[in-house]
Amino acid sequence: FQPSLDRGRILALAQLDFIERGEVVHLLGPPGTGKSHLATALGAEAVRAGKRVYRASLAEVIDMLVRAERDGRLPERLRFFNRNTLLIVDEIGYLPVTPGGANLFFQLVNSRYEKGAMILTSNRGFAEWGEVFGDPVVATALLDRLLHYAIDIQIEGASYRLRAHSDLVPEHTRAISAITPPPPPKRRGRPPKERTHDHWNG
């Protein structure tokens, strides 16, 4: 669905060498372009290869760290995250980071630096991370570590979820996507039943 993606590069990631090297994979792009789907698929490959994998949204990770700090169990929670060979942090930039959350997330990233692989998905460019985390200084420190050994995958294209409703998307939003998928084929007769579930999660 996203011809902007280099299929060979994604299949190379599925060989999981980035995990052995402790690298960070960044999947960046607009909503609905397949970031979470690809992150989950790579995580599933890692599980099949016998790796320990943990996946959560950034909001969920920060919530766990905040509660652990409040209960005096932050070192224990950090060890829990670091026991996983691959940590997938999804949806960076979708929800505001709670006060103090940026510092806690930095502690997690710093504890995994050069030791454990990560996959991060975000709908925001790195230049916007100061706004995302509410602290430009912490965001700079985060990126200093997250980009040192990094693989950046930029996904350009339209939302898979909105593929059948592109005419309803505002023009200025559609203009952000460099690639527009072909329209769905016209059907004759009665319209198909509405789908209730999509297997692709972006």
C-alpha positions in Angstrom: 0.0 0.0 0.0 2.9 2.4 0.7 5.2 2.3 -2.4 7.4 4.9 -0.8 8.8 2.1 1.4 11.9 0.2 0.4 10.7 -3.4 0.6 14.3 -4.7 0.7 15.1 -2.4 3.6 12.2 -3.6 5.6 13.0 -7.3 4.9 16.6 -6.6 6.0 15.3 -5.3 9.3 13.3 -8.5 9.7 16.6 -10.3 9.8 16.9 -8.7 13.2 20.6 -7.7 13.0 19.7 -4.3 14.4 18.7 -6.1 17.7 22.1 -7.7 18.0 23.7 -4.3 17.4 21.5 -2.6 20.0 20.3 0.0 17.4 17.2 2.1 17.4 14.7 2.0 14.5 12.6 5.1 14.0 9.4 4.7 11.9 8.2 8.2 11.1 5.2 9.3 9.1 1.6 10.6 9.1 -1.2 8.7 10.9 -2.4 5.6 9.2 0.7 5.0 7.1 1.7 1.7 8.7 4.2 2.6 11.4 2.6 0.6 14.2 1.9 -2.3 11.8 5.5 -2.6 10.8 6.8 -2.2 14.4 4.4 -5.0 15.5 5.5 -7.2 12.6 9.2 -6.8 13.4 8.4 -7.5 17.1 6.6 -10.7 16.1 9.6 -11.8 14.1 11.8 -11.1 17.1 9.5 -13.2 19.3 9.7 -16.1 16.8 13.5 -15.8 17.0 13.3 -16.3 20.7 13.8 -12.6 21.8 12.1 -11.0 24.7 9.9 -8.1 23.3 7.8 -5.5 25.1 5.5 -3.2 23.2 3.5 -0.2 24.6 2.6 3.3 23.6 4.7 6.2 24.9 1.8 7.3 27.1 1.6 3.8 28.7 5.3 3.6 29.2 5.4 7.0 31.0 2.4 6.1 33.1 4.1 3.0 34.3 7.3 5.0 35.1 5.3 7.7 36.9 3.5 5.2 39.1 6.8 3.3 39.8 8.5 6.5 40.9 5.6 7.4 43.1 5.7 4.0 44.7 9.5 4.0 45.1 10.0 1.2 42.5 11.5 3.1 39.6 14.8 1.1 39.5 12.7 -2.1 39.5 10.5 -0.9 36.7 13.6 0.2 34.6 15.1 -3.3 35.1 11.8 -4.8 33.9 12.0 -2.8 30.7 15.6 -3.5 30.2 15.2 -7.3 30.6 13.5 -7.1 27.1 15.8 -7.5 24.2 13.6 -5.3 22.1 11.5 -2.4 23.4 8.8 -1.0 21.1 7.5 2.4 22.0 4.5 3.4 19.9 2.7 6.7 19.2 5.3 9.3 20.1 3.6 12.7 19.6 0.0 11.6 19.6 -0.7 12.6 23.3 0.9 15.3 25.4 3.6 14.0 27.8 2.7 14.5 31.5 4.8 16.8 33.6 8.0 14.9 34.6 7.3 12.2 32.1 10.1 13.4 29.7 12.7 13.0 32.4 11.5 9.5 33.3 11.5 8.5 29.6 15.0 9.9 29.3 16.1 7.7 32.2 14.7 4.6 30.4 16.4 5.5 27.1 19.7 6.3 28.9 19.6 2.9 30.6 19.2 1.1 27.3 21.7 3.2 25.4 24.2 1.0 23.5 22.7 -2.0 25.3 19.2 -2.7 24.1 17.4 -2.3 20.7 14.3 -0.2 20.4 11.7 0.6 17.7 10.0 4.0 18.0 7.0 5.2 16.0 6.1 8.8 15.7 3.9 11.1 13.6 6.2 14.1 14.5 9.6 15.0 13.0 12.6 15.1 15.3 12.6 18.9 15.2 9.2 18.8 17.0 10.2 16.6 19.8 10.9 19.6 22.1 7.2 20.4 21.8 6.2 16.7 22.1 8.1 16.2 25.4 7.4 19.7 26.7 11.1 20.3 27.4 13.6 21.1 24.6 16.6 20.3 26.8 15.4 16.8 27.6 14.3 16.2 24.0 17.8 17.1 22.8 19.4 14.7 25.3 16.9 12.0 24.2 17.8 12.5 20.5 21.5 12.5 21.3 21.2 8.9 22.4 18.3 7.8 20.1 20.0 9.0 16.9 23.6 7.8 17.7 23.0 4.2 16.5 19.8 4.8 14.5 17.9 3.5 11.4 15.4 6.1 10.2 12.5 4.9 8.0 10.4 7.8 6.7 6.9 6.7 5.4 5.2 9.0 3.0 1.7 8.3 1.7 -2.0 8.4 2.4 -3.7 6.8 5.4 -4.7 3.2 4.9 -7.7 3.7 7.1 -9.0 6.5 4.9 -8.3 4.9 1.6 -11.9 4.7 0.6 -12.8 8.2 1.9 -10.0 10.3 0.4 -12.5 12.8 -0.9 -13.6 13.6 2.7 -10.0 14.4 3.8 -9.3 18.2 3.8 -7.1 19.3 0.8 -4.3 20.7 2.9 -4.0 17.4 4.8 -3.9 15.4 1.6 -1.2 17.7 0.3 1.2 16.5 3.1 1.3 13.0 1.6 3.6 12.8 -1.4 2.0 9.6 -2.6 -1.7 9.1 -3.2 -2.9 5.5 -3.6 -5.2 4.7 -6.6 -8.9 5.0 -5.9 -10.7 1.8 -5.0 -12.3 0.0 -8.0 -15.9 0.9 -8.7 -18.4 -1.8 -7.9 -21.7 -2.5 -9.6 -24.8 -3.5 -7.8 -25.3 -3.3 -4.1 -22.5 -1.7 -2.1 -20.3 -4.1 0.0 -21.0 -4.4 3.7 -19.0 -2.1 5.8 -15.9 -3.7 7.3 -15.9 -3.7 11.1 -12.2 -4.5 11.6 -8.9 -3.7 9.8 -5.9 -5.9 10.2 -3.6 -3.0 9.3 -2.9 -0.7 12.2 -0.8 2.4 11.4 
